């Protein structure tokens, strides 16, 4: 029971907290890696949607696989870690139909960066 709670906290840290911190840090520093973080968050959203499939199919399958939660955490760390850049690999190779809409993705990235820039200017003024 206690170990499950500890593992759940580590899972939340690995999937949400560390990437959120990285996203905010990159956005406020004005670095070019913000697009990579947007790819990560898009994949997280897809994974969350798939995990909510009806009839609990994903829950049953993950229950049958030993260490499924551990593999899930490792998968998400692989997605966001700078050394592996798994989100970029998935977008470039496993999701080729998104590459056709690269212009749309770039416009979205530019809009997010513009919004972050406005937020940063507002924070500096106040």
C-alpha positions in Angstrom: 0.0 0.0 0.0 2.7 2.5 1.0 4.9 1.4 -1.9 2.0 1.9 -4.3 1.5 5.4 -3.0 5.2 6.2 -3.4 5.2 4.8 -7.0 2.1 6.8 -7.8 3.8 10.0 -6.6 6.9 9.2 -8.7 4.7 8.5 -11.7 3.0 11.9 -11.4 6.4 13.5 -11.1 7.8 11.7 -14.1 4.8 12.3 -16.4 3.6 15.8 -15.4 5.7 17.8 -12.9 9.1 17.5 -14.4 7.9 18.1 -18.0 5.8 21.0 -16.8 8.8 22.6 -15.2 10.9 22.0 -18.3 8.2 23.5 -20.5 7.9 26.6 -18.4 11.7 27.0 -18.1 12.2 26.6 -21.8 9.4 29.0 -22.6 10.6 31.7 -20.3 14.2 31.4 -21.4 13.1 31.8 -25.0 14.8 28.6 -26.1 13.9 26.7 -29.3 12.9 23.5 -27.5 9.3 24.7 -26.8 8.2 22.8 -29.9 9.6 19.6 -28.6 7.6 20.1 -25.4 4.4 20.7 -27.4 5.0 17.4 -29.1 5.4 15.7 -25.7 2.2 17.2 -24.4 0.3 16.2 -27.5 1.4 12.6 -27.0 0.5 12.7 -23.3 -3.0 13.9 -24.3 -3.3 11.1 -26.8 -2.2 8.5 -24.2 -4.6 9.9 -21.6 -7.4 9.7 -24.2 -6.5 6.1 -25.0 -6.4 5.2 -21.4 -10.0 6.3 -21.0 -11.3 3.8 -23.7 -14.6 2.2 -22.8 -14.9 -1.1 -21.0 -11.5 -0.6 -19.3 -9.6 -2.4 -22.1 -6.4 -0.6 -21.3 -6.8 -1.3 -17.6 -7.3 -5.0 -18.2 -4.3 -5.3 -20.6 -2.0 -3.3 -18.3 -3.1 -5.5 -15.3 -2.1 -8.6 -17.3 1.4 -7.3 -18.1 3.9 -7.5 -15.3 5.5 -4.1 -14.4 3.2 -2.2 -16.8 3.3 0.9 -14.6 7.0 0.8 -14.6 7.1 0.6 -18.4 4.6 3.4 -18.6 6.9 5.7 -16.6 10.0 4.7 -18.6 8.1 5.4 -21.8 7.2 8.9 -20.7 10.7 9.6 -19.5 12.0 8.4 -22.9 9.6 10.9 -24.5 10.8 14.0 -22.7 14.4 13.3 -21.8 16.9 15.4 -23.9 19.2 12.4 -24.5 16.5 10.3 -26.2 14.0 12.9 -27.6 11.3 10.2 -28.0 8.5 12.6 -28.7 10.4 13.9 -31.7 11.1 10.4 -32.9 7.4 9.5 -32.6 6.3 12.6 -34.5 8.9 12.2 -37.2 8.5 8.4 -37.8 5.4 6.9 -36.2 3.0 9.8 -36.9 3.9 10.7 -40.5 0.4 12.2 -41.3 1.2 15.0 -38.8 4.2 16.0 -40.9 1.9 16.8 -43.8 0.3 19.4 -41.5 3.6 20.8 -40.4 2.5 24.3 -41.4 -0.4 24.1 -39.0 1.8 22.8 -36.2 4.3 25.6 -36.8 1.5 28.2 -36.7 0.3 26.6 -33.4 3.8 26.7 -32.0 4.2 30.4 -33.0 0.8 31.2 -31.4 1.9 29.5 -28.1 5.2 31.2 -28.1 3.5 34.6 -28.7 1.1 33.9 -25.8 4.0 33.0 -23.6 5.8 36.2 -24.6 2.8 38.2 -23.7 2.6 36.5 -20.3 6.3 37.1 -19.7 5.9 40.9 -20.5 2.9 41.1 -18.2 4.9 39.4 -15.4 7.8 41.8 -15.9 5.5 44.9 -15.7 3.9 43.7 -12.5 
